[in-house]
Amino acid sequence: MPFLENFSLLDYIISIADIFLVWLVFYKLLQIIQGTKAVQLLRGIILIIGVRFASEIIGLNTLSYLMEQTMTWGVLAIIIIFQPELRRALEQLGRGKWFRSTSIEDNEHEQMIEAIVKSTSYMAKRRIGALMSIERETGLNDYIETGISLESKVTSELLINIFIPNTPLHDGAVILKNNQVAAAACYLPLSESPFVSKELGTRHRAALGISEVTDSITIVVSEETGSVSLTKNGELYRNLSLDELQNMLENELTISNKTTSSNLWNWRSKRNG
């Protein structure tokens, strides 16, 4: 083809690099807004674009004009609406975090699980209230920003010290991300379900709330009874033993088990007492 004959090898390389860089930018932006309110807004923008082109093809001129005007002024709206995400992207770019690998190996997950279970055991015996949420596929950046940034390695000693009563960070939740304590004293959304038991305290309601809007796993230690609970996908599992807690975390967090359905979730009854 004459068109292709005009392309040199360098032109091909530049074109491929151009496509790759555009894909990389979009991929990283999606990573940043994943799990935030910006995702829903982005879906709305995509819907408007789809309606715009569909109306033009069908011949709905008035609707097409309205959608075109919406898209024209939407650029300014995007800058305002996505301001936190854009700021976060620029901060991460400045810190060189865009190109760092965030994959976690099984042994790192096991170390984190060990620290969580050990600290939970200590706090449960002493009735120290605790709330720990583990980020998975859905990002928790919106909630991390409500707390105090730590970005520290997960250790049982650190988790225990955070929740010791009357310390600066003991109120609120700890959020674990990429095998780190991302932040402490974070605010989590309370459950809006009308079926939540009235006997549940704020920690349990917050644990249920975050599990209703994200795929995170959240551990709760009751300050009143010292009982251990866990929430996942809007479900509350109460009065867990330490072995049950460890098994649940291992089944959900270790990479080798991600594709295997956990029988434990099927037979483990939800204790409401």
matplotlib code that plots the C-alpha trace (Angstrom):
import matplotlib.pyplot as plt

x = [0.0, 1.4, 0.3, 2.3, 5.3, 5.7, 6.3, 9.8, 10.9, 11.4, 7.8, 6.5, 8.5, 7.3, 3.7, 3.9, 5.6, 2.9, 0.1, 1.9, 2.4, -1.2, -2.3, 0.1, -1.2, -4.9, -4.0, -2.2, -5.1, -7.6, -5.4, -5.4, -9.2, -10.1, -12.3, -13.0, -16.1, -14.4, -15.1, -18.9, -18.4, -16.2, -18.9, -21.3, -18.9, -18.5, -22.3, -22.6, -20.0, -21.9, -25.2, -23.6, -22.3, -25.4, -27.7, -25.6, -25.8, -29.5, -30.1, -31.4, -29.9, -31.2, -30.0, -26.7, -26.2, -26.9, -24.5, -21.8, -22.2, -22.0, -18.8, -17.4, -18.0, -17.3, -13.6, -13.8, -16.1, -13.7, -10.9, -13.1, -14.7, -11.5, -9.3, -8.4, -7.5, -5.5, -3.6, -2.9, -1.6, 0.8, 2.0, 2.7, 4.4, 6.6, 7.5, 8.2, 5.5, 3.9, 6.4, 6.9, 5.6, 2.9, 2.6, 2.6, 4.1, 2.5, 5.2, 4.6, 0.9, 1.7, 3.9, 1.1, -1.5, 0.8, 1.1, -2.6, -3.5, -0.8, -1.9, -5.6, -4.9, -3.1, -5.9, -8.8, -7.4, -7.1, -10.3, -8.6, -10.9, -9.5, -10.6, -8.3, -9.3, -7.3, -7.4, -7.8, -8.9, -11.0, -8.9, -9.3, -7.5, -10.6, -10.6, -6.8, -6.8, -9.1, -6.5, -2.9, -0.4, 2.1, 3.3, 5.0, 5.7, 2.9, 4.1, 2.1, 3.9, 2.9, -0.8, -1.0, 0.6, -1.8, -4.9, -3.7, -6.3, -5.7, -2.9, -3.2, -4.2, -6.4, -9.6, -10.7, -9.5, -6.1, -6.0, -3.5, -2.4, 0.4, 1.7, 2.0, 0.1, -1.0, -2.8, -4.3, -7.2, -9.2, -12.9, -14.9, -18.5, -21.2, -23.5, -26.7, -28.4, -31.7, -31.1, -28.0, -28.5, -29.0, -26.7, -23.7, -21.3, -19.7, -16.7, -18.9, -21.1, -18.0, -16.6, -19.9, -20.1, -16.7, -17.5, -20.7, -19.0, -15.6, -14.2, -11.9, -11.6, -12.0, -11.2, -12.9, -11.9, -14.7, -13.8, -16.7, -16.3, -12.9, -14.6, -13.2, -15.3, -14.6, -16.6, -16.5, -18.9, -21.5, -21.4, -20.4, -18.7, -18.7, -17.1, -14.2, -11.5, -7.9, -7.6, -10.8, -9.5, -6.2, -7.8, -10.2, -7.4, -5.2, -8.0, -8.7, -5.3, -2.8, -2.3, -2.3, -5.8, -7.4, -8.8, -10.0, -13.4, -13.1, -15.3, -14.8, -17.0, -19.7, -19.9, -18.9, -22.1, -22.7, -23.0, -25.4, -25.1]
y = [0.0, 3.5, 4.9, 2.3, 2.6, 6.2, 5.1, 4.4, 2.1, 5.2, 6.3, 2.9, 3.1, 6.6, 5.6, 2.6, 4.7, 7.4, 4.8, 3.2, 6.5, 7.5, 4.1, 4.4, 7.8, 6.7, 3.5, 5.4, 7.9, 5.1, 3.6, 6.8, 7.4, 3.7, 3.4, 7.1, 9.1, 10.2, 6.7, 7.3, 10.8, 9.4, 6.9, 9.8, 11.6, 8.5, 8.2, 11.8, 11.2, 8.1, 9.9, 12.7, 10.5, 8.3, 11.3, 12.6, 9.3, 9.0, 12.6, 14.0, 17.5, 19.2, 16.5, 16.4, 20.1, 20.0, 17.1, 19.0, 22.1, 19.9, 18.4, 21.8, 23.3, 19.9, 20.4, 23.1, 21.0, 18.1, 20.2, 21.3, 17.9, 15.9, 18.4, 16.0, 13.2, 15.6, 16.9, 13.4, 12.4, 15.4, 14.6, 11.0, 12.1, 14.4, 11.6, 9.2, 6.8, 6.3, 3.7, 1.8, -1.7, -2.2, -6.0, -7.9, -11.4, -14.1, -13.9, -10.2, -10.8, -13.5, -11.1, -8.6, -11.1, -12.3, -8.8, -8.2, -11.4, -10.8, -7.3, -8.3, -11.0, -8.5, -5.9, -8.4, -9.7, -6.2, -4.9, -2.2, -1.0, -1.2, -0.8, -1.9, -1.8, -3.6, -2.1, -4.6, -3.9, -0.8, 2.1, 3.7, 7.0, 9.1, 7.7, 7.6, 11.4, 11.9, 10.5, 11.0, 9.7, 7.2, 4.9, 2.6, -1.1, -3.2, -4.5, -5.7, -3.2, -0.3, -1.4, -1.9, 1.5, 3.3, 2.0, 2.4, 4.6, 8.3, 8.3, 10.9, 8.3, 5.9, 7.3, 6.3, 3.6, 2.3, 1.7, -0.9, -0.5, -2.3, -4.0, -0.7, 1.3, 4.0, 6.2, 6.2, 8.1, 7.8, 8.3, 5.5, 5.8, 4.4, 1.7, 3.0, -0.4, -0.5, -4.1, -3.3, -4.3, -1.4, -3.0, -2.4, 0.4, 3.0, 0.8, -2.1, 0.3, 1.9, -1.5, -2.5, 0.9, 0.6, -3.0, -1.9, 0.6, -1.1, -4.6, -4.0, -6.4, -4.7, -6.1, -4.8, -5.4, -4.5, -2.2, -3.5, -7.2, -7.8, -9.8, -9.9, -9.3, -9.0, -7.4, -8.2, -7.3, -5.9, -9.0, -9.0, -12.0, -11.7, -13.5, -14.9, -16.9, -16.0, -19.1, -18.2, -14.6, -15.9, -18.4, -15.8, -13.3, -15.9, -17.1, -13.6, -11.9, -14.5, -14.4, -18.2, -18.3, -15.4, -17.7, -20.3, -19.9, -19.9, -22.6, -20.9, -18.0, -20.6, -22.5, -19.8, -18.6, -15.0, -14.6, -11.9, -12.5]
z = [0.0, -0.9, 2.4, 4.4, 2.0, 3.1, 6.7, 7.8, 10.7, 12.8, 12.1, 13.3, 16.5, 17.2, 16.6, 18.9, 21.6, 21.2, 21.7, 24.6, 26.4, 26.0, 27.3, 30.2, 31.2, 31.1, 33.0, 35.8, 36.0, 36.4, 39.1, 41.0, 40.9, 41.4, 44.5, 44.8, 44.0, 40.8, 39.3, 39.3, 37.8, 35.1, 34.2, 33.8, 31.5, 29.4, 29.2, 28.0, 25.3, 24.2, 24.0, 22.1, 19.3, 19.3, 18.9, 16.1, 14.2, 14.7, 13.8, 17.1, 16.5, 19.6, 21.9, 20.1, 20.5, 24.2, 24.7, 22.7, 24.9, 28.0, 26.7, 25.9, 29.3, 30.9, 30.7, 33.3, 35.4, 35.3, 36.6, 39.5, 40.2, 39.9, 41.8, 44.6, 42.1, 39.9, 43.0, 44.1, 40.6, 40.5, 44.0, 43.0, 39.8, 41.9, 44.3, 41.4, 42.5, 39.1, 38.0, 41.2, 41.4, 44.0, 43.7, 47.0, 47.3, 49.3, 52.0, 52.5, 52.9, 55.4, 57.4, 57.4, 58.5, 61.3, 62.6, 62.4, 64.2, 66.9, 67.6, 67.5, 70.1, 72.4, 72.1, 72.5, 75.7, 77.1, 75.6, 73.5, 70.8, 67.3, 63.7, 60.8, 57.1, 54.4, 50.9, 48.1, 44.5, 45.3, 46.4, 49.8, 49.0, 49.9, 53.4, 53.8, 53.2, 56.2, 58.6, 59.5, 56.9, 58.2, 55.3, 57.7, 57.7, 59.3, 62.6, 65.6, 67.8, 65.7, 65.5, 69.2, 70.0, 67.6, 69.4, 73.0, 74.7, 75.0, 72.4, 69.5, 66.8, 68.7, 67.5, 64.0, 61.7, 60.5, 56.8, 55.4, 51.8, 49.9, 53.1, 54.8, 57.5, 55.1, 57.6, 61.1, 62.7, 59.4, 59.2, 57.6, 56.4, 58.7, 57.4, 56.0, 56.0, 58.0, 58.9, 61.1, 64.7, 67.0, 69.5, 67.3, 68.2, 65.9, 65.1, 63.8, 61.9, 60.3, 59.4, 57.8, 56.0, 54.3, 53.3, 51.6, 49.3, 48.8, 48.6, 51.7, 54.6, 58.0, 61.5, 64.6, 68.2, 70.6, 73.5, 75.6, 75.2, 73.5, 70.8, 67.3, 64.2, 60.5, 57.6, 53.9, 51.1, 53.6, 55.8, 59.5, 61.0, 64.8, 67.7, 65.6, 67.2, 66.3, 64.1, 62.2, 61.7, 60.4, 58.1, 56.7, 56.0, 54.4, 52.1, 51.0, 50.8, 49.7, 45.9, 45.5, 47.0, 45.1, 42.3, 44.8, 46.4, 50.2, 51.7, 55.1, 54.0, 53.1, 56.3, 58.8, 60.3, 60.9, 64.7, 65.7, 69.4]

ax = plt.figure().add_subplot(projection="3d")
ax.plot(x, y, z, "-o")
ax.set_aspect("equal")
plt.show()
